[in-house]
Amino acid sequence: MKPTIGEGVGNGLETTPQGTPRNHNYKLSYDNKNLWKGTALNTNLYYQDFRTVYGYSNTFLNGGQSNIVSRKGGARLNLDTQLWNAANSQAEIIYGLDVLNDKTAQKLEDGRFWTPEMSMTNIAPFALVKIDLLKKLTIKGGFRYENMKVDVSDFNTLPRIKNDGTFPNSIFVKGGKLDFNSLVGNIGVRYNINPLVNIFGSFSQSFSINELGRTLRDATESTIDRIETNRLSLIIMN
């Protein structure tokens, strides 16, 4: 199947057609409803190869067209064990492990890097306990431990136009390794007043480093050790 893309036009220059010429996704799953007594197993392997191209821009020194290339591969091991099953109460624990490797970079079509090549590996164990009482009250609570390591290649910052119409000098930045760790949790309660009405409340946290590329491409220091990346450890509470 030929991908759908839009035509790119940039001040009379030859440009690469805008759009997403490549987005390949593969997934392999395995389920076992009775791995051992009271425990079910679900496993997933997945891989994504992605590339998207943006329009031409004069904000870069000498102009240019940026594109993102990303290759993700990972696996999830998910186990579900019944703790007890009585007449008026049941309980189960869902636990497992997420593993992800994401290699990505954003550069111009002429080969200049805007965001450096990065390889992120995340290993995250998790667990969730669910308890049902009297077919009325449901309580859920769990945690997830995020353990992310990012390898950043050496790169030169890409000059972009400033408000006064000038371009700053390019800076060489020495790459290296970054570590991010966070323990996040969630809890929720639901009470069934009757089959048509229930009340509920919940609290959850999550962890993200999705602004890392933006921070690195705006670097003003010569090594990533001096760049304030700790502020990227965002915890979102709902």
N, C-alpha and C positions, 0 to 999 in steps of 0.2 A: 504494500500500500504506500502511495506517495504522500509524504507529509504535507499538510496545509501550511503555507508560509505566505507572508506579505512581502511586497517588493520594497526594497530600501532605496531611498534617493537622498543624496547628500551633496548639494551645491554643485551639481554637474559632475561629481566624481563617481567612479565606479565603486559600488558598494556591494557587500554581501546581502542577499535577501534576508529581511528580518523574519523572525519566527523561531520555531523549535524544530529544527530538522531531524533531531534524534531524541527519542524518549523511549528507551527499551526497558521493559520491566519483566522480571522472571520471579516466580514463586513456587516453592515446593513445600507441601504440608504432609504431616503424618499424624493420625489420631489413633489412640488406643483407649477405649472406654473402660477397660479393666486391666490396667498395667499390673496392679496387684490389688488385693482386697481393699475396696473403698477408695482407690486412687485412679484417676484418669490422666492421660498424657496427651498434650498437643505440642507439636514442634513445627516451626516454620523456618525455612531458609529463603532469603530473598536477595535480589541483585537489581540495581538500576543503573543504566548508562544514559546520561542526560546532557544535552547541549542546547542552549538557546542563544540567539543573536539579537542584539538591540540596534537601534538606529544610529546613524552617523551624528556626531556631536562636535562642535567647535570649542567646547569647554576644555578639551584636552589640548596639550601643546601639539601644534601641527595637525590637530583634528584626529578623529579616529572613531572606530566602531567597537564597542565592547561585546564580549561574549562570555558566557559561563559554561564551564565543563565540570561535571560532577559524576563520580562513580561511587555508588554506595553498595555495600554488601554486609549482610548480617544474619543473625539467627535469634530465635526466641524459643526458650524451653519453658513450657507452662505445665505445672502439675496441679491437680485439684483433688484434695483428700477430704473425705467426710470424717469429721471428728466424732459426731454422734448423730443419731437419728431416733429420737424418742417421739412419743405420741404428741406432746405439746411443745417440743423444741427440737431444732436441728441446728447443726453448725458445720461449717466447712472452712478449709484454709486453701487459698490459691497462692502459689508461690513459684518462683522460677528465676530465670536469668535472661537478660537482653544483652546481646553483643552486636556492636555496630562499628564499621569502619567506613569513613567518608573521606574521599580524596577529591579536593575541589580547588579551582583557581578561576579568577576572572581576569582576562587580558584583552588587549585590542587585537583586531584582525591582522595588524602588522607585526604582532609578536610581543609588543611591550606589555608588561604585567601591570595591571591596576591593583589587583589583590594578589598576594603571593600564593604559591602552591602550598596547600595545607593538607595534612593527613591527620584526621581525628579518629581516635579509637575510644569507644565508650563501653564499659562493662558495668551493668547495673542489675544487681540482685533485687528482688522485690517479694513482698508477701502481703496478703490481705485476708483477714478473718471476717466471716459473715455468720451472724447468729440470728435465727428466727425464733421468736417466743410466742406461744399461744396463738399462732397464726395472725397476730396483730402487730407485733413489734419486730422490726428488723434493724439490727445494728451492724455497721460495717466499719472496719478500721484497718489501716495498713501503712506500710512505709516502702520507700524506694531509695536505694543508695546510688547516686550518680558518681561515676569515677571516669573522668574524661582526661585524655592526654592528647595534645595537639603538637605535631611536628611542623614547624614553619620554615620554609626555605629562605635563603638569602634573597633580597630583592631591592630594587631601586624604586622609590616613590615616583608616581607619575604626576608631573606638574599639571595642575588645572587652573583655569583662569580665576583671578581674584576680582573683587569688586571694583578695583581701580583699573582693570583691563590688562594687568601684567601677570606673568607666570612666575611662581616661586622656583627656586633651584631644586633639582632632584636630590634626594638623600639616599645614600646606601644604608640599608638596614641589615644587620647581621641576624640571621634566623636562630632558631633554637627550639626548645621544648617548653610547653606550657602545661600546667596541671590544674584541673578544676575538680573539686569534690564537694558534694552536698548530700545531706540526708533530708529527704522531704517526706511528709506524711499526709494522710487524709483520714477523715472520720465522717460518718453520716448516720442519721437516725430517721426512720420512717415509721409512722403509726397509722394503721388502717382503722379508721373509725367505723366504716362499713364498706361493702364492696365498691361503692361509687365515690367515696370521699376518703382521702388520707392527708396527713400533714407530715412534713419532712423538713430536715435541715442538714447542711453539710459544710465541711471545711476541707480545703485541699491546697496543696502546694505543688509547684513544678519548678524546674531548673532549666535555664537556657543560656547559650553563648552565641546566639544568632547574630549579634552585632560585632563579633570578633573581626571579620573581614573589613568592615567599615572603619573600625578603630585602627587596624594595621595600615590601611591605605592612606590614612591621614596622619601617619607617624611623623613626629618631629625629632625623635631620638634615633641614635645610630644602632642600637641593639634592642631586641624585643624585651630584654630583661628590664629596661628602663621605661617601657611603655606601660601605662596603668591599665592592665587587663583585668585586674581583680574586680573592678566595678562592673564587669560583664556578667558576674555571677548573680543573675537575677532570680529572685524567688517571687513567684506570683501567687497570691493568696485569693481564693474565691470563697 
